[in-house]
């Protein structure tokens, strides 16, 4: 990241931090020291457990896409002429806030026709039952992650003491499936590793004035541990790297550990969008960073596979 982008991202972080009550500027009086990005504060460390900090306002990212979830885990709302699509559902105690945010951006929850779940972890699926009942929408997940979702029924999470209720099992998505709604033809891939399923989507067409951009949403494709996991990881990451024309990465979380997403996480880019001038590019459009990330992830999994094969041969 060059000096100009570092300073711009730092200023954007401080602007958003003020809205969240985070005194990041005080923690970084010199640009050399830098400030902790808001996206990181929301996801990692002691402040990430503060409920009120997570309850941010919704914001428009593109003409047909809104961020309506809490600070640390994204909930995206894609609007189309034939009904809307919700990507992920957060968890308690943030579901009421997410529903309120959907209404704040002018969308009737009953207009949501599909809810897509990235994987079976509670922070992505914990609100699915309530949103399924509120909207009447179909709910989509990979088969192996439906099993995880079913297993969460009645269990408690680490952010809310009440037992969780899971959605009714609905649509099972397979590798290569598509969803056509309105002006969208969304394609899906299954990339197991982070969980046994992991559903990712691409060919999501985002509008920004007269321009249209192609987005990817979902997991990074890394495989599970061990030789078999590394073999799957290579397949997954090649599958993702081979997708052509991705210009927008819809991150499932605000911050990508360990060092963040180059150019800024969700909230650093949102702050830049807020101060965007006419004619300036949308800061969420960043094909170069996406392409570099996709290649790096594939290279890392390829290297890991070679290491796992070497270890297996030594036994």
Protein Blocks (a to p, Z undefined) as FASTA:
>chain_A
ZZklmmmmmmmmmmmmmmnopafklmmmbfklopadfklmmmgojklmpmklmmccdddf
bfkbccfbdfklccdddddfkbccdehjbjafklmmmmmmmmmnopafklpmbdcdfblc
fklmmmmmmmmmmnopacdddfklmmmmmmmgopacfkbfbdcdddddfddddehiacde
hjbccdddddehjbmnopadehiacdehjbccdddeddehiacedjklmmmmmmmmmmmm
mpghiabdcdfbfbdcfkbpehiafklmmmmmmmpcehiacfkbcfklmmmmmmmmmmmm
mmmmmmmmmmmmmZZ
